[in-house]
């Protein structure tokens, strides 16, 4: 694992707001898959595959908000071997025909929208590629990935969502992974990469991953706590320690009583 990737402390992936423009409930998304490769410099190359069915609207778009120092570039879209024409600017008010087989990035006040035309109504498998610079954020004592990735609170039904995050070197199985708020989805390290997958009908997933560097930091903090505990009770007898706890408990009760009366 590269130095850049090795010192990741936390991965936090939150699914939110990936939508069909002018969408109605008749438009459905069967599956969205994301493959995210993080290079040694902390940049990401993303490939998305959308399996969906549309009968209204003019475009599909994937918004990214609050990008900070990151930039999204090199957008490309294809379907059935046909590469979409990349436009330098995107007109969200365009017609179905004017957006057909075209894609572009629309800049908004708090981020960007990756847009492409529905082109024709019916079943589709869109493949979307783009780059994200500074995908890895610098913290004071570590590094972090914190990104909004796939739909949450979405008006159209999503059958399944899948995300794979990988790097030049395998991610070890010893990396601790926690999933929360995933409503039945999965989040874990598998075969050298991080994998998230929802269950059908619910694509809401959130994940925190503590890497090897995070494990080391956690162990260091625990050891410091144990060392301080030993130092505080050095040369004390069991009776001394018991008396100390009684005194601190009484101090706590006095402070609580004073706060309640004030």
N, C-alpha and C positions, 0 to 999 in steps of 0.2 A: 504494500500500500504506500502510495507516495506521501511525502512529508505533509503536503497541503491537506490531503484527505485524512491522514492519520490523526490530525489534531482536531477533527470535528468533535464538538462537545455534545450538541443536541441537534437532532433533525426534528423539525416540526412541520408537518404537512397538513394543511387545512383545505378542505374541499369547499369551493363556493362559486356561485354565479357564473356558470358557463352556459350560454343560452342561444337559442335561435331567434334571430331578429324577426319582429312581428309574429312571434310564435303563438300558437294556440294549442289546446290540448290534443288536437288531431295530429300534430307533429310528435313523433316519438323517437327516443334514442335507445337503441337496443344495447349498445355497448360503447364505451370509450376506453381505449387503452393508451397509456403513456409510457414511453421508454425514455429515461433521462440518464444520459451519460455525463458524468462530472469529470473534467480533465484535471491535470495536475496543477493548473493555475486557478482552479475554482470556477471556471466557466462551464456552462452546460449546453449540450446539444439535445434537443427534444424532438421526438417523433410521436405524433398522435395518430391514432386510427379511430375514426368515427363510423360506426354502423348505425344508420338512422333511416327513418322514413318520413318524408315530408309531403304535404299537400297544400300548404299555404305559406306565405312569407316570401322573402326575396334573398335572404342571406343567412349564413351561420357565422357566429362570432365568438371568440374566446377572449374575455377581458382579463387584463392584469392591472391591478391597482397599486398605487404607492410603491413605485419601482425603486425609489431612492437613487443610488448610484448605478443601478443596473440598467442595461439597455437590451431591447429585443430587436433582432435583425435577421436577415437572411430567410425571410418567410417564403415558403413554397408550398403549393397544394397540388395534389394530383388525384385522379380517379380513373380506374380502368386503363392505366397507362397513358392517360392524357394529362400533360402538365398545364396547369392554369397559368394565364398571363399575369405577371406581377405588375401592379400599378403603383406609381409613385405616390398617389393620394387616393383615398377611398371616399366615394360619395354614398353615404348611408341611405340617401333618399332615392337612389337609382331604382330602375325597374328590374324585374326578373331577367329580362333579356339583356339589359345593359350590364348586369353583374355576372351573367353566365360565363363560366369557365375563366373567371378572373379572381384575383385575390389582392389584398393589400392591408396595410396597417393604418388604422384610424387613430389619431392622437386625440385624447380627451383630457379634461382638466386634471384628473387625478390618475392618469395612466394611459394605457393603449388598448385597442381592440384588434385582435387578429381576425380579419374578415375574409370570407370567400362566398361566392354566389352559390345558391342552391342549384342553379342551372336548370334542372328539370324536376318536376314533382315525381315522387316515387321512392324506391329504395336506393340507398347510396352507401358507398364505403369510401370516405374521404381520407387521404393520408396527408398529414400536415407536418411540416418540418420547420424549425426555427432555432436560433441561438439565443442564449441568455448570458450576458456578461455579468461578472461578479455575482454569480449564483450563490457563492459562499460569502457570508457576512463576517466581518472581523469584530470580535469582542475584546474586552480588555485582557481576559485571561484565556481565551479560547476562540473557536470559530463556530459558526452556526449556519444552518440552512433553515430559512423561515419563509415559506412561500405559500400562496394560495394557488391551488392547482386544478382541482376538478369540481364539478357542481355540488352546491349545497343549497337547500331551500329552493329547489328548482321547480319551475312551473310544469315542465314536460317530464314525463316518466322516464327513468333511466333504468334499463334492465340490469346492467352490470358495469362496474368501474374497476380498472386494473392499473396499477402503477408499479414500475420497476425502476429502481435507482441503482446504478453501478458505476464503477470507476476502472482505472487501468489495472488495479490489483484487487483480488477478491476481498470482500468484507467477511471477517471471520464470524463463525457461529457464536463465539463468545460475546459478541456485542449484544448488550441488553436492549430489548425492544418493548416498549409499552404502547398499547393502543387505548384510546379513551374516546368516548362519544361516538364509537363506530357502529352502534346499532346492529351488531351482528357481523361486521366485517372482520377481516384478518389483517394483521401487521406483524411481520417477522423477518428474520434473516434466513435466506434459503440459498444454498449452493453458491455462496459468494456474493450475493446481492440482497438488497432490501426490497421486499415485496409487500404490496398492499392490494387487497381485493375485497370488494363489497359482495354482499349477497344480493340476488335478484330483487329488484324493486326498491333498493335503498343504496344510494351511492355516497351517503354521508360518512366520511371517515376522517379521523384525526389521529396523528401518531407522534410520539416522542421516542427517539432512539438515543440511548446513551452509549457512546462508542468506547473503545479501549482507553482513550485519553480521559473520557469522562469517568470511567471506572477507577482509573488511577487517582483522579482528583477527589472522587468520593472516598476512596480508601484513605487518602492523606488527611482529609477533613475528619474522618472518624478517628484516626490515630491521634490527631491533635486534641480532639475532645477527650479521649481516654487519658492522654498525657496530662491535660489540665485537671481532670478529676483526681488523678493520682497526686498531683502537686498540691491541690487544695486540702486534701485530707492526710497529707504527710505527717507522720508521727502522732496521729490521732488514734485514740482507742475507739472501740466500738461504741462505748458509752458516750465518748466525746462527739462522735458523728451523730448518734441518736439525739443528743442534746441540741446539736447544731440544727438538725432538721426541725425539732420542735420550736426553736427560736425563730427560724425563718418562716415557719408556718404561722406563728403568732404575728410576726411582722406583716405578712401578707394579709391576714385577717384584719389587722388594724388599718392597713391602707385601703382595703375594700370598704370597710365600714366608714372611713372618712370620705371616700368618694361618693358613697351612697347618700351621705348626709349633706354634702355640698351642693 
